[in-house]
Amino acid sequence: MKSRIIGTGSYLPEHIRTNYDLEKMVDTSHDWIVARTGIEERRIAADSQCTSDLATIAAQRALDMAGVAADDIDLIIMGTITGDYPWPATACVVQANLGANKAFAYDVSAACSGFLFALSSANDFLMSGRGKRALVIGAEIFSRAIDWTDRNTCVLFGDGAGAVLLEAQEGDSGVLSCHLHSDGKYLELLYQPGFGSRNPASIEGIEAKLPFLKMQGNEVFKVAVRSLTQVSKEALTANGYTSADVAQFIPHQANLRILEATTKRLGLTKEQSFINVHKYGNTSGATIPIALDEAYHQGLLKEGDLILSAAFGGGFTWASTLIRW
């Protein structure tokens, strides 16, 4: 038995914020952003939208592709760090929106690695026999956790959602393995200081911009490339494959420089690597499921293909999975 992806779906908000738009907001330029990140534009959610709205649309599209009704889902696991509320889990809101009355639902907080952590958890449930179908979602409205006066971070992020539907099936296709790692000593290189029990809500905290992301980009870059390379090799070695066997490498879309450095270290070609960071920026836990959905609809994922995914995020967390399509 394996957990096979039988449906994919994604949703990107309509509003596009280009680098030229950012030139009017902060001291930056289109050329500066592209040279350092590869990002040309990103999507921004409407004021009336929340993370569950984006996630619900992506999830419904995955169900529609698979031809599966919401009542036939056994569990929903969602990777997000920009949920509708501090609690309860946004996955529960999505469950209600879909009418998935038989499913239990919860969120996973692993920053940009959240989707792969959620996928690993869902795979474990299905392989233990505790369910037949699992909806795995990555969704973020990161634009509301960003200081739009900080040119070093505001250029990087965007909003979006992606989802996959897993089904336990006999056969060769499905999730081959998942590999998860964390190291909390790097926390302050990439985190959101407020508001939580350490820094509870206050006027002073708002004035200090504690609810916004803080990042030491150069230090994050070094650890990210090393960790993404290591965890990708771990997945390949665990299953007896090499980079040459990979049909598509679908990594977390954080920054083009990180992706290029990682693929070079892995010995992957441009044809093997799926990249869409230039269109959407870093949508955190949503990047991989969005990319999977796009790659599928572009005809790049064929039955029997070996798909490698890897992600790196705050915590630090990093993860990989190897999938037989």
N, C-alpha and C positions, 0 to 999 in steps of 0.2 A: 504494500500500500504506500502511496505517496500523496502529498497535498498538491494537487494540480491547479494551476490558474486557469479558470474557465471563463473569466470575464474581467475586463479592465474598463476603467472609466476615469475621466478627469474633467475638471472645470477650472477655467481661468476667468477672473472678472473682466468685464468689458473695457474698463478704463485703462489706457496705456499711458504710462509716465516715461517719457524718453529722457535720454541724457541731456537733450537740449532743454527740456522742461526743468531739469535739475540745475542747469546753468543759471536759471532765473531765481533759484531758491538758495543756493549756497555757492561758495567760491570754488567752482570746479569747471570742467569742460568735458565735452564729449570725448575728445581725443585722450584726455588724461584718464577717464574712466575705462575706456576700451583698452588702453595700453596696460593698465594694471589689473583689470578684472575680466575683460572680454565681454562685458555686459553692455548692451545697447539700449535696452528698454526693459520695463517690468510692468506687471499688472497690479492695480490697486483696487481693493474692494470698495464698493459704494458705501456711503455712510449708513445705509439701511441694512447692510449685510453683516452677518456675524459668521464665525468659523463653521458653525453647524450648517449654515445655509450652503456654503461652498461644498462641505463634505457630503451633504445629503444629495446634491445634484450628481457629484462624482460617483457616489455609491449606487444611485439609481441607474446610472448609465452602465455600470459594471453588471448590475442585475439584468438589465435589458439585453445586454450583449449575450449573457449566458442563458437567457430565457428562464430565469429562476425568480419565483415570487418571494417577497420579503418574509412571508410566513415560513418559508423553507430554510431560513438562516438560523443556525444554532448559536452563533456568537459573533460579536462585533468588537474588534479591538482597534483603537485609533491612536496613532502617534501624533501628538500635538503639544506645543508649549504656549499656544495662544488661544486657548479654549474660550468658550463663551463666558464662563465663570471660573473663579478659583476652584470651586466645587459646586455641584456634582460634576461628574465626568461628562464631557461634551458628547462622547459616544452614546450616552443615554438619551441625549436630545436627538441625535441622529436616529437612534432606534425608534423613538416615538414618531419622528417625522416620516420614516419609512413604513411604519406599521409592522415592524418586525417583532411581533408580540411574543414569540417563543425564544428569542435570543437574549442571552445575557451580554452586557456591554460594559467596557471600561476603557480608560485612557492609559497610554504609556507616555511617560515623560523622559525622553532621552535626547531632546533637542533634535539636531539634524539627522541623528541616527534613529529617530523614533519609529519610522516606518519599518525598518529592518528588525528592530527589537519587537515590534508588534507582529510582524510576519513570523518570526521565530516562535513567539508565544502561541500564535494561532496554529502553526504547524505541529507544535507539541500536543496541543489539545486534540487535534484531528488524529494524529498518529497514536494517541493513547485511547482512542475510541470515544472520547467525550465530545462527540459532534460529528456531523457529516459535512457541513458547509460553514465556512467562516468568511466574514467580510472584514478585510484589513484596509484601513484608511490612513492616509497622511494628509493633514490639512492645516493650513496656517493663514492667519491674517497678521503677518509680521510688520506691516506698515504701521500698526498701532503700538508696537514695542520699540520703535525707532525714533531717535532724536534727529529730526529733519534739518537741524542746523549743524550736525556733525558730518562733514563731508567724507570722513573716512569710513563711516558705517552706512549712512543713508543711501549710498549709491549701490549697495550690494543686494538689498533684499526686496522681495515682492510677495504677492499673495496668490494662493491657489490651493487646489485639492486634487488628490488622485486616490483611486481605490482599486483593489483587486478582489475577486471572489475566488476562494479556494474550495476545492471539493476533494474529499478523500476518495481516491480511485486506485484500482489495480493497474499496473503497467509501468513503463519506463519513464514516463513524463511526470514532472513535478519537482518539488523542492528536494534537492539532494542533501544539502546540509546548510546549517546556519552557524555563524561564529560571532560571539559577542564579547566586548571588552569594555572596561571602564578604568579611569584613573583620576580620582578626586583631587589630587594635589595640584592639578592644573586649573581648578575651578575659576580663579579670578582672571584668567586670561580670556575667558569668554563666558559671560553670565549676565543675568538681569538682577541687580541688587534688591529691588523692591517691587511689590510689597509682599512680605511674608512675615513669619514670626521673628526673623532676625532683624528686619527693618520694616516694622509695621507702618501702616498708612499714616501720613502726617503732612502738614503743610510744608514743613522743613524738607521732608523727603521729596515732595513734588518740586520744590525750588531747586533741590540738588539733582533733579532728573534721575532719581533712583529707579523709576519704573521703566527706564530705557536700557537697551542693550549696551554693555561695555565690552570692548574687545581690544586686545593687543595683537593687531593683525600679523606682524612679522613673526612673532613667536608662535601664533596659531598655525601659520603657514608651514613652518618647519615640522611641527609635530604631526600635522594633518597628512602631509605627503608621506612621511615615514610610516604612519599608522595605516593609511589606506593601502600602501604597497604591501606591508606585512600581512594585513588581514585578507587581502585578495589572494596572495600566495598561499595563505593558510587554507582557504577554501579549495583552491585548485589541488594542492598537495593531498588534502584529506580525501579527495575523490580520485586521485591518480591521473590528473590532467595537467597540462601546461597551458601557457598563454596561447599557443598556436591552436589549441582546440576550441577556443572561445569564439563564438559567432558574433556576440555583441557584449561589450562591457558597458553597463548602464550604471554609472556612479552617481553619487550625490552631486548635484550641480551647484557647487559653492562659488567657484572662481575658476576661470579658464586656465590661469597659471598653475593652480593646484592640479587640475585635471591633466594638463599637458605634462607636468612633472611626474605624475603618478603613472600615466600610460607609458611614458618613456622608460621608467624604471621597470615596468612590467613587460616591456618588449611588445606592446600592442600597437597595431597600425591605426591610422585614422579611420579606416574602413571598419575596424572592429569596435570603435568607440562611438557611442551615441552622445551627442552634446547639444543641448538646447538652452544653455545658460545665457546666451546672448539675447534670447527673446524674453525670458522670464526672470532673470536674476536668481538669487538664492531664495527659494520658497521653503527652506528648512526641511521639515519632515515630509513635505509634499513632493519634493523634486523627483525622487525615484519612481513613485507610482505615476506621476504625470509623464515622465520620460518613457516608462513602459507602455503606457497607453498610446503615446505618439508613435513610438517605434513599431508597435503592432499595426496601427492603422496606416503606417507608411510601408507596410509589407516587409519589414526588416526582421521580423520574428517568425521563423518557420518551424513546423513540427520537427522535433528532434534536435533543434539548435540548443547549444549550451550557452546560457545567459549568466554572466557574472555581474553581481552588484555589490557595491561597497559604499559605506557612508562614514562620516566623521562629524562629531558635534560636541557642543558644550557638555561639560561634566568632568573631564572629557569622556566621551563615549565613542566607540567605533565598532563597526560590524560589517559582515559580508554574508552573502548567500550565493549558492550555485544552484541554478534551476535548469532542468531539462524541459524545453518548451513542448 
